[in-house]
Amino acid sequence: MSIKKSGIPISVSLSSTLESEAIYPQQVKNKKRLLMISCYAIAVGAAISLIARFLVYLINLITNLSFYQSLSIHEVSPAHNRLGWIVVAIPALGGIIVGLMAKYGSKAIRGHGIPEAMEQILTNESKIRPTITYLKPISSAIAIGTGGPFGAEGPIIATGGALGSTLGQLLRITHTERKILLSAGAVAGMTAIFGTPVAAIFLAIELLLFEFTPRSIIPVALACITGAAGHHLLFSAVPVFFSDAHIGVVSNMSIFFYSLMGLLIGFLAILVTKSVYAVEDLFEKLPVHWVWWPAIGGIAVGLIGYFFPRTLGVGYENITDLLSGKMPLYFVLTLCVFKYLSWVLALGSGTSGGTLAPLLTIGAALGVLIATAFQQLMPDLEISLALAALIGMSAMFAGASRALLTSILFALETTGHFNALIPLLAACVASYMISYLFMRNTIMTEKISRRGILTPDEYEPNLLEMINVGQIMQQVDVTVVDTISIAEVQDWIGQSVNKPDHLIIVNEEQQYAGLIATKEIYTFTGDNTKQVGSLIENSVRPLYTDNSLRIALNVMLAENKHCLPVIDKKREISGIITYDRLLNSFQEISARSERRTINISLRRRGLKFISNRKRSNRV
């Protein structure tokens, strides 16, 4: 009888097939696809840079036509218009056009873009309608150019995402690769507008990719580098919010103050976020069709803009003035209050626009106001109004969006004030902490959360990736040589007390040939003088000892098997892994990671180490 008690190696006859499916060759294949996706990402980054320049020109053109009746693409602020009460009608007219575009074009153009991109990533395999590629920038240019208190960053992020998604739908790629192209287009657009490639990479990680892997970071980073080159070529190499204010090294006491400021702004960020969606809920209750809501919001924008013209339009100059630390306190206060009201009413109405520029403006103004109040209370405290404005805008962004690293790096890259790193870190972490503790969703996720869509907010290591198959596999007692007859195997099965569910088939050199269900052999009614190897039709793919449990689970699902043979790199027998063993190991690892233990005990006699003398299981 040639049934042998040994391990499970690989069949020589399957060498070419298993070589192509093994982990090492698969990694080579992934690297080739990584290069391909990276090339696509660079192309998307170059295209969205041109679209970003076009969007800014279009905003400038509509602003000049609306407020100055001039056919020009030169940058101009609507704050200096001389239209009088007519200015009230201009944002309302823009709202009517946007509402009609949303009704007859696509409702997806409503809002600020990032939540919509997140929704498509999480629920629709990153498939965005191609029409968004041109409808979003045109509708946003109309909304902003007619006085809407928004920035161009949200629309260009949505447009870049739509462009990347559209390219991904034209190509034969996976939905994960399409997600990478969507994210690459979105953050390349942000970089093209602001010249912030590092902050954009982290925006992708924190809000779009929901992962941190080479396959995603490399294409996204290359797209951001391309967007940065486009910014320098098509816009300027000077920081977007450049100011001549000097920010030196900050004292420890000042850092403590800026931390307190971050805590306070964290609570204000919660208020701002909740008020946006409270206004949106109020619009939902209006007895008019949603097509007309942007027009109603536009009337509010126009009324506020008539009395406080600085609230109209993008308002990047407001941020620059606040960062200079020289804006009169009265202007800071009115800008903070009325920019907030104008933006909340406009965004809640469902028009097309971004959130970043308004959040930065409101946060910078709040930073100046809080710093001024502390200066009055503690005159000896070293406080820089310019730094307070910078920290305020970054902390507001961190609290409202919970994009912590993005907010810090964005502030540094857009101003060039790298001495502000430590106080920025302190304030943004404080604001982020308050937001995390007291607010369930963010300004980016509240809308899609109301639709029942859960968004990842934690990035923990995959426990299945931390354990190798070799650590939990079980030894194999019996293997069957493929040249013996089916009758011999049937006899052996009949005499066995503990019948295994599957039999490992090997060749004469003890190399793995296949996996056959015991039931299939036992119930075989054909010519049982044939070799048992003839029953092998499609060999089950084996695992290597250094494969992770995640790979093992994927192979089990693909092969539809609850057990798999395990081999080493020399193709020698190693063991077998079952689904039950994998599941039990995962549960044990999870329980261990949550277990609370004391490893060092302080006793009267001094420091005593606590050790577990029990031999731990190999997991």
Residue pairs with C-beta under 8 A, 6 or more apart in sequence:
1 484
1 488
1 492
2 480
2 481
2 483
2 484
2 488
3 478
3 479
3 480
3 481
3 484
3 488
3 489
3 492
4 478
4 479
4 480
4 481
4 506
4 510
5 477
5 478
5 479
6 476
6 479
6 506
6 510
6 573
7 475
7 476
7 479
7 510
7 572
7 573
7 574
7 575
8 476
8 479
8 504
8 506
8 512
8 542
8 565
8 566
8 567
8 573
8 574
8 575
8 576
9 506
9 509
9 510
9 511
9 512
9 567
9 571
9 572
9 573
10 18
10 511
10 512
10 542
10 567
10 571
11 506
11 507
11 511
11 512
11 513
11 514
11 539
12 507
12 509
12 511
13 507
13 513
14 512
14 513
14 539
17 539
18 541
18 542
19 25
21 541
22 544
23 544
23 546
23 547
23 551
30 215
33 177
34 214
34 215
34 218
34 219
37 173
37 177
37 180
37 181
37 215
37 219
38 218
38 219
38 222
40 167
40 168
40 171
40 181
40 219
41 164
41 180
41 181
41 184
41 185
41 188
41 219
41 220
41 222
41 223
41 226
42 222
42 223
42 226
43 167
44 160
44 163
44 164
44 167
44 181
44 184
44 185
44 188
44 223
45 184
45 185
45 188
45 191
45 192
45 222
45 223
45 224
45 225
45 226
45 227
45 230
46 226
46 230
47 163
48 156
48 159
48 160
48 163
48 185
48 188
48 189
48 192
48 227
48 230
49 188
49 189
49 192
49 226
49 227
49 229
49 230
49 231
49 233
49 234
50 230
50 234
51 137
51 156
51 159
51 160
51 163
51 189
52 152
52 156
52 189
52 192
52 193
52 227
52 230
52 231
52 234
53 192
53 230
53 234
53 235
54 137
55 137
55 140
55 141
55 152
55 155
55 156
55 159
56 75
56 152
56 193
56 235
57 73
58 137
58 138
58 141
58 145
59 140
59 141
59 144
59 145
59 152
59 314
60 72
60 73
60 74
60 75
60 76
60 145
61 71
61 72
61 73
61 145
62 141
62 142
62 144
62 145
62 146
63 76
63 77
63 78
63 144
63 145
63 146
63 313
64 70
64 71
64 72
64 73
64 74
64 76
65 71
65 145
66 78
66 90
66 94
66 145
66 146
66 147
67 76
67 78
67 81
67 83
67 87
67 90
67 147
68 76
68 81
77 312
77 313
77 315
77 317
78 147
78 305
78 309
78 312
78 313
79 309
79 310
79 312
79 313
80 309
81 87
81 309
81 312
83 90
84 306
85 306
87 147
87 302
87 305
87 306
87 309
87 312
88 299
88 302
88 303
88 305
88 306
89 302
90 146
90 147
90 298
90 302
91 146
91 147
91 148
91 297
91 298
91 299
91 301
91 302
91 305
91 312
91 346
92 295
92 296
92 298
92 299
92 302
93 146
93 295
93 298
94 142
94 143
94 145
94 146
94 147
94 148
94 294
94 298
94 351
95 143
95 146
95 293
95 294
95 295
95 296
95 297
95 298
95 299
95 349
95 351
96 292
96 294
96 295
96 298
97 139
97 142
98 109
98 110
98 139
98 142
98 143
98 294
98 351
98 352
99 290
99 291
99 292
99 293
99 294
99 295
99 350
99 351
100 291
101 109
101 135
101 138
101 139
101 142
102 109
102 110
102 139
102 291
102 294
102 350
102 352
103 291
105 131
105 135
105 139
106 129
106 131
106 132
106 135
108 116
108 128
108 129
108 132
108 135
108 136
109 132
109 135
109 136
109 139
109 140
109 352
110 350
110 351
110 352
111 347
111 350
111 352
111 447
112 150
112 154
112 155
112 158
112 347
112 353
112 354
112 355
113 136
113 154
113 155
113 157
113 158
113 159
113 161
113 354
114 154
114 157
114 158
114 186
114 207
114 208
114 355
114 444
115 444
115 445
115 446
115 447
115 448
116 128
116 158
117 128
117 157
117 158
117 161
117 182
117 186
117 208
118 207
118 208
118 444
118 445
118 448
118 455
119 448
119 451
119 453
120 126
120 127
120 128
120 161
120 165
120 182
121 179
121 182
121 183
121 208
121 210
122 448
122 453
122 454
122 455
123 453
125 175
125 178
125 179
126 165
126 168
126 175
126 178
126 179
126 181
126 182
127 165
127 169
127 175
127 178
128 161
128 162
128 165
128 166
128 182
129 162
130 162
130 166
130 169
132 158
132 159
132 162
133 159
133 162
133 163
133 166
136 155
136 158
136 159
136 162
136 352
137 155
137 156
137 159
139 155
139 352
140 150
140 152
140 154
140 155
140 352
140 353
140 354
141 155
142 352
143 150
143 294
143 346
143 351
143 352
143 353
144 150
144 151
144 152
144 155
144 313
144 314
144 353
145 313
146 298
147 298
147 301
147 302
147 305
147 312
147 313
148 298
148 301
148 313
148 346
148 351
148 353
149 301
149 311
149 312
149 313
149 315
149 339
149 342
149 343
149 346
149 353
149 358
150 314
150 343
150 346
150 347
150 353
150 354
150 355
150 357
150 358
151 314
151 315
151 316
151 353
151 354
151 355
151 356
151 357
151 358
151 360
152 193
152 314
152 354
152 357
153 189
153 190
153 193
153 194
153 354
153 356
153 357
154 353
154 354
154 355
154 356
155 352
155 353
155 354
156 189
156 190
156 192
156 193
157 186
157 187
157 189
157 190
157 354
158 186
159 185
159 189
160 184
160 185
160 186
160 187
160 188
160 189
160 190
161 182
161 183
161 185
161 186
161 189
161 208
162 182
162 185
163 185
164 178
164 181
164 182
164 183
164 184
164 185
164 186
165 178
165 181
165 182
165 185
167 181
167 185
168 177
168 178
168 181
168 182
169 178
173 181
176 215
179 208
179 209
179 216
180 209
180 215
180 216
180 219
180 220
181 219
182 208
183 204
183 208
183 209
183 216
183 220
184 204
184 219
184 220
184 222
184 223
184 224
185 223
186 204
186 208
187 200
187 201
187 203
187 204
187 208
187 220
187 223
187 224
187 227
188 200
188 223
188 224
188 226
188 227
188 230
189 227
190 196
190 199
190 200
190 203
190 227
191 197
191 200
191 224
191 227
191 228
191 230
191 231
192 227
192 228
192 230
192 231
192 234
192 235
193 231
193 235
193 240
194 200
194 231
194 240
194 410
194 413
194 414
195 228
195 231
195 232
195 235
195 236
195 237
195 239
195 240
195 413
195 414
196 228
196 409
196 410
196 413
196 414
197 221
197 224
197 225
197 227
197 228
197 413
198 224
198 409
198 413
199 406
199 409
199 410
199 412
199 413
200 224
200 227
200 406
201 217
201 220
201 221
201 224
202 403
202 405
202 406
202 409
203 403
203 406
204 216
204 220
205 211
205 212
205 217
205 405
206 402
206 403
206 404
206 405
206 406
207 401
207 403
207 406
207 444
209 216
209 220
210 455
210 456
210 459
211 459
212 459
239 413
239 414
239 415
239 416
240 316
240 414
241 316
241 319
241 320
241 323
241 414
241 415
242 320
242 415
242 416
243 320
243 323
243 324
243 325
243 386
243 415
244 324
245 323
245 324
245 325
245 326
245 384
245 386
245 417
246 386
247 384
247 386
247 387
247 390
247 417
247 419
247 420
248 419
249 419
250 258
250 382
250 387
250 419
250 420
250 422
250 423
251 382
253 381
253 382
254 381
254 382
254 383
254 423
255 422
255 423
255 426
257 374
257 381
257 383
258 387
258 388
258 391
258 423
258 426
258 427
259 426
259 427
259 430
260 430
261 367
261 370
261 371
261 388
261 391
261 392
261 395
261 427
261 430
262 391
262 395
262 426
262 427
262 428
262 429
262 430
262 431
263 430
263 431
263 433
263 434
264 370
265 363
265 366
265 367
265 370
265 392
265 395
265 396
265 399
265 427
265 431
266 395
266 399
266 430
266 431
266 432
266 433
266 434
266 435
267 434
267 438
268 366
268 396
268 399
269 363
269 395
269 396
269 398
269 399
269 400
269 431
269 434
269 435
270 399
270 434
270 435
270 438
270 439
272 340
272 344
272 359
272 362
272 396
272 400
272 443
273 400
273 439
273 442
273 443
273 446
274 439
275 344
276 344
276 347
276 348
276 443
277 348
277 446
277 447
278 348
279 344
279 345
279 347
279 348
279 349
280 347
280 348
280 350
282 348
283 290
283 293
283 296
283 297
283 348
283 349
283 350
286 293
286 296
288 296
290 350
293 349
293 350
293 351
294 346
294 349
294 350
294 351
294 352
296 349
297 345
297 346
297 347
297 348
297 349
297 350
297 351
298 346
298 349
298 351
300 341
300 342
300 345
300 346
300 349
301 311
301 312
301 342
301 345
301 346
304 311
304 338
304 341
304 342
305 311
305 312
305 342
307 338
308 334
308 335
308 338
310 318
310 331
310 334
310 335
310 339
311 335
311 338
311 339
311 342
312 342
314 357
315 339
315 357
315 358
315 361
316 357
318 335
318 339
318 361
319 357
319 360
319 361
319 364
319 393
321 327
322 332
322 335
322 361
322 364
322 365
322 367
322 368
322 389
322 393
323 364
323 386
323 389
323 390
323 415
324 386
325 368
325 384
325 385
325 386
325 388
325 389
327 335
327 368
329 368
329 369
329 372
332 365
332 368
332 369
333 365
333 369
335 361
335 365
336 361
336 362
336 365
336 366
336 369
339 358
339 361
339 362
339 365
340 358
340 362
343 358
343 362
346 353
347 353
347 355
347 358
355 400
355 443
356 397
359 393
359 396
359 397
359 400
359 401
359 443
360 393
360 396
360 397
361 393
362 396
363 392
363 393
363 394
363 395
363 396
363 397
364 389
364 390
364 392
364 393
364 396
365 389
365 392
366 392
366 396
367 388
367 389
367 390
367 391
367 392
367 393
367 395
368 385
368 388
368 389
368 392
370 388
370 392
371 383
371 384
371 385
371 388
372 385
374 381
374 383
375 381
375 383
387 417
387 420
387 423
390 411
390 415
390 417
390 420
390 424
391 411
391 420
391 423
391 424
391 427
391 428
393 411
394 407
394 408
394 410
394 411
394 424
394 427
394 428
395 407
395 427
395 428
395 430
395 431
396 431
397 403
397 406
397 407
397 410
398 404
398 407
398 408
398 428
398 429
398 431
398 432
398 435
399 431
399 432
399 434
399 435
400 435
400 442
400 443
401 407
401 442
401 443
401 444
402 432
402 435
402 436
402 442
402 444
402 457
403 444
404 428
404 429
404 432
407 428
408 421
408 424
408 425
408 428
411 417
411 420
411 424
412 418
412 420
412 421
412 424
435 442
440 449
441 449
441 455
445 455
445 457
448 455
449 455
462 550
463 586
463 589
463 590
463 593
464 548
464 549
464 550
464 553
464 586
465 548
465 549
465 550
466 548
466 589
467 548
467 549
467 585
467 589
467 619
468 545
468 546
468 547
468 548
468 549
469 543
469 544
469 545
469 546
469 547
469 548
469 549
469 551
469 552
469 566
469 577
470 545
470 546
470 566
470 568
470 574
470 575
471 618
471 619
472 549
472 577
472 581
472 582
472 585
472 618
472 619
473 545
473 566
473 574
473 575
473 576
473 577
473 581
474 575
474 576
474 577
474 578
474 581
475 575
475 576
476 504
476 565
476 573
476 575
476 576
478 500
478 503
478 504
479 503
479 504
479 505
479 506
479 510
479 573
480 489
480 503
480 504
480 505
480 506
480 532
481 505
481 506
481 507
481 508
482 505
482 506
482 507
482 513
482 514
482 531
482 532
482 533
482 536
483 507
483 508
483 531
483 533
484 531
484 532
485 528
485 529
485 530
485 531
485 532
486 521
486 524
486 527
486 528
486 529
486 530
486 531
486 532
486 534
486 535
487 528
487 529
488 532
489 503
489 521
489 532
490 521
490 522
490 524
490 528
493 499
493 518
493 521
493 522
494 522
499 518
500 518
501 517
501 518
501 519
501 562
501 563
502 515
502 516
502 517
502 518
502 561
502 563
503 515
503 516
503 517
503 518
503 521
504 512
504 515
504 565
504 576
505 512
505 513
505 514
505 515
505 516
505 532
505 533
505 536
506 512
506 513
506 573
507 513
507 533
510 572
510 573
511 571
512 539
512 542
512 565
512 567
512 571
512 573
513 533
513 536
513 539
514 533
514 536
514 539
514 540
515 539
515 540
515 561
515 563
515 564
515 565
516 532
516 535
516 536
520 535
521 532
521 535
524 535
540 559
540 561
540 564
540 565
541 555
541 558
541 559
541 564
542 564
542 565
542 566
542 567
543 551
543 552
543 555
543 564
543 565
543 566
543 567
543 577
544 566
544 567
544 568
544 569
545 566
545 567
545 568
545 569
545 574
546 569
549 582
549 585
549 586
552 564
552 577
552 582
553 582
555 564
556 562
556 564
556 579
556 582
562 578
562 579
562 580
563 576
563 577
563 578
563 579
564 576
564 577
565 575
565 576
566 574
566 575
566 576
566 577
567 573
567 574
568 574
585 619
588 617
588 619
589 619
592 619
598 610
599 609
599 610
600 607
600 608
600 609
600 610
601 608
601 609
601 610
602 608
